[in-house]
């Protein structure tokens, strides 16, 4: 007797496996056949549920394109909280990395770059600009700080540079404070 497949569970399994593969291997490094194999289904089922690899990618990464909630609290505490969120928090649903860093692996995909820009500009940069106060070049200072944080995340997880990969949050904190002081002044 053939066993009946649970459509929703299969679809959810495909999305979960796709999200992990896209986060770890990027769009180009992920195949429909691999995702289907992870779930134990025929690749044709992926096309039936999602229409294409691009449709699978869009749906699997949809939660990563929604802005991740910024940490609560005073703006002065934001740098340390963002360092924790971007670099040290475990995002197991994205292969252990923050969704922004996971999405960077697929930045060559047609709409990923726009998603990343919207999330970074409309989410993080708007809030971080509060650190720069009324500085004439506050947008530049804000983007430099964001680049520094993302760079740490990329070098730590995607590249795996030795010093950053083993550094603790406590070891990075004095450097964070120095960068914040340099870019935004004393808080």
N, C-alpha and C positions, 0 to 999 in steps of 0.2 A: 504494500500500500504506500503510495507516494505521500510524503509529509507536506502539509500545507505551510507555505512560507508566510510569515507575518510581515506584510508590506511595510508598515511603519517602522518596525524594528530593523528590518533590512535597510531601509532608507536612512534611518538614524545611524546605523552601523557604517554605512558607506560614507556619510558625512563626517563621522568621527575619524575614520581611517584616512579620509581625504584631507581633513584639517591637519592631522599629524604629519602626513606625507608632504603636503604643500609647505607646512611650517619648517620641516626638516630639510626637504630637498628642493623646494621652490617649484614653480609652475613647470618649467622645462624638464626638471628632474623627476617629475611624477607622471606616471602613465595610468590610464584608465584600467589597463590590465592588472597593474600592481594593486590598485585600490580594490578592484573587484576580487582579486586573489586574497587580499587580507580578510575579506568578509566571507569568502568561499562561494561567490556567485559568478555567473557568466558576465563578462564585460558588457554584453548587450543590455543587461539590466540597468547598468549605469546610464546608458544612452536613453533608455525608456524613462527613467526617473528624472534625469537632469537635462536631456537633450544633447549635451556635448560635454567635452572636458571643461570648456569655459563655463558652462552652466554649473557644473559640479564645483568648480573653483569658486565661482561667485557665491554660491549658497554655502559652501563649507567655510569660507572665510568671511561671511557676512558679519559674524559677531566681532571679528577683528577690525572691521571697518567702522563699527559703532564706537564712538569715543569711550575709552576706558575711563571709569570714574576717577576724577582727580581726587587726591587725598584731601580730607577736610582739615580745617584749622586755619590759623593765621598764615598769611602769605610768606612771612619770614620762615616758617617751618617747612614750606613747600620744597625747597631744594633737597633737604635730607629725606623727606618722604618720597619724592620722585626718584631719588637715587635708589632707595629701597625697592620701590615699585618696578622701575625699569630694569634694574640689575640683579636684585637679590630675591625678589618674590618668585615663587614657583608657579609657572603657568603651564601645568602639565598638559592641558588640552591643546597647547601649542608647542609641544615637544620641549617644554620647560622654559621657553623664552617668552618675553613680553610680546603681545600680538604685533606691535609695530616692528620689532626686530624680525619676527617670523615673516611678516609681509614683505620686508625688504628683499628677501630671497626671490620674490616674484615681481619685483619692481619693473621688470621689462614687460609684464603682462599689461595689455592695453588700458585697463581701468584701475589697476592697482596704484599706479603713481598718483592719479587724481584722488583716490581714496586716502592715500597716505598724506598728501598735501592738505586735504580737508581736515583730517583728524589732527594733524600736527598744528596747522594754522588756526583752525577754529576751536581747538580744544586746549592744547598745552600752551601755545605761544600767547594766546590772549590772556590766560591766567598768569603766566610767568612774567608778562610785561609789567605787571604790578610791582615786581621787584625793582624795576628800573626807575620807578617814580616818574619824574618829569624830565629825565635826561633827554637831551636833544637826539641822541642816537639810540634810544631805548629799544627800537626794533632790532637793530644790529646786535646789541648786547644780549637781548633775549634769545635771538637765534644762535648766537655763539654758545650760550649756556646750554641750549637744547642740543646743539651739535656735540658738545662735550659729553653730555649725559648719554646720548645715543651711541656715540663713539665708544664709550666704556662698555655699554651693553653689547655692541657688535664685537669688539675685540675680546671680551670675556667669553661670550658664548659661541658666536659664529666662527671666529678665527681661533679662539682658544690660546691667546698669548699667555705665556707662563706666569708672569707676575700678576696680571689682572685676573686670570683664572683662579689663582689661589688666594687673592686678596680678600680680606674680610671687610664687612661694612665699616667696622671700627677703624681699620687701617686707611680706608678711603676718606673717612669723614674730615680729617684735617685738610686734605687736598680740596675737598668740596668747599669747605669754609674759605680757603684761600681764593678759589675761583669766584665764589660768590662775592667776597670782599673786593676783588679786583674788578669784576664786571658791574656790581651793583652798589658798592660802598658798604659801610658798616650797617648792620640791621639791628 
